Amino acid sequence: MTIEPSPWLIALPLVLSGWIGRLALVMRLGGDALGALVMMAPDGFVGSLLKDVAVVSLGPVSVTPSGGMDLDATLYAHGAPPVLPAGLTGWLPQSGFTG
């Protein structure tokens, strides 16, 4: 007896990774978004950002900074992994940043 994986189980990770990759590419090429989402930020990332951009919210696995027109370039210069455009809030557990 063989168990064949459902096509949906194969397609779901591909669609998810393609969607995240497309968002990261849009932010990298035309990143005029006023807010961004940084997942898995390196240690010391938030402390180095405070001079250049405002941190809107901070979660256990993500940071949501807000800044000017070159926000994506600033985040990448501070060592951010792929940056995604931030739109609607509320789908990640985050709190306001007060520090």
Sequence and secondary structure as in RCSB ss.txt:
>XXXX:A:sequence
MTIEPSPWLIALPLVLSGWIGRLALVMRLGGDALGALVMMAPDGFVGSLLKDVAVVSLGPVSVTPSGGMDLDATL
YAHGAPPVLPAGLTGWLPQSGFTG
>XXXX:A:secstr
      HHHHHHHHHHHHHHHHHHHHHHHH   SBEEEES  TTHHHHHTTTSEEEEE SSEEEEE STTHHHHH
HHTT SSEEE  S SSS  EE   
